[in-house]
Amino acid sequence: MLLPSADALAARIPDGALVAIPPDNSLPSVAIAKALIRRGARGLRLLGVPVSGFATDILIGGGCVAEVETSAVSLGEAGFAPRFSAALKEGRITVRDATCPAIHTMLQAAEKGVPFMPLRGLIGSDILANRPDWKVVPNPFAEEGADPIVLLPAKQPDFAIFHAALADAQGNVWLGRRRECATIAHASRAALVTVERVVEGSFLEDERLAAGAISATYIDAVAVAQRGAHPVALLDEYGFDADYVADYARAARTADGFRAWLDREVLAAGQKAAAE
């Protein structure tokens, strides 16, 4: 389904929803994150797949987030995510610590329709002490001796949100090799996607494009949002805007600085786009 804007996509996400967002190097929809702030979303539970970045930080700063499950929250070269750090210190959000393999494993379980999947690499780590929902059990196939294994429950987000270069007239979305988005689309109840443009034809009928596409079967709705991943990079379309992120990181160190940035870059920009 083609919708008119990122704001129309954000309107489909209710307060309290579990929302999966890919990392900054793999097609996050900053456009939807900004639209959720404009909508005044509250109580969102964010799942970083497997790490969280710019979109997560602005959503936290905008007061939209109650919980984050991720293996890290960072702005990369620009340093710590300032609004995440402030919210954590002030006790305004809950953080569910995870690892990159664990997050992928839980999503893959949901993708396959099974209640859990095993993962060995967590054995011996401190993280297990803080995740009572992860169960250490004996390997039932071990022939002799102790052989513990961790069972991770399936994780099914309510929504996957991401940005891609292209959608076709059939509703298929082309990602290239960024397969995190395919995993979260398969595992989630619904996928909402912003794209740079919509083209004619069907990616699934083109041998050169089919392998990098997600079938429309897994896509709930699409909207065109040019430069919808900015300031992060989008494939060969545009590069990472390091200066923009560095300016944001400096501004967002304080609540007042973040509010000024938000008024300028999200709220006023949204009003301008609506007027156009």
C-alpha angles and dihedrals in degrees: 000000000000113000126192100244150354087262089060089053092048090052088066093061111085125210112275095027122147105240125190118210126183121228125273091263094054114055110285115179104237086171092065091044090055090046091053089054091050089049090054094238115188138193096017118168109215125205114199109211091234104319132015130229145152099347092050093049095052091046090053091047090049091058094246100120134079100167140018125196111189146118094243143351114214145144091217113221089010091063133228120010099254102202092045090050092049094047092048093050091048093048094239095130137039117231121205105198117219142156129245094249091046094054092048091047093052091049092047089054090055090044090055094042095240124131097235145354131211126244126182105189095077093067110113095018126120092230092081090067090064098043109068088168089068111080127208110209137165114269102255091208097052109121096205141355131022114312111168121193131186120236116207121198120237113266116212113182118209089226139014113205123190144139127242136181097238146019122184131222090265093057097255115141125217117218104163110212097336095113099168086082091053090053094050092044091053093045099044130083090233137005122212115193136187117202138186093235146343119238135193124259131029126291090207091064093053115081090206094055107028096083091056096046135093114219117245085240087081098040118088099184142348133203131184112243112164112219086006093157095051129160088032121065126268113207108272093334099085139339136244112287099222094172092054093050092046090051089049092049091053094047095045095056087092131041091236092049091050092048091053090049091047093050091051104037103032113019101035092037090053092051090050092050091049091051091052 
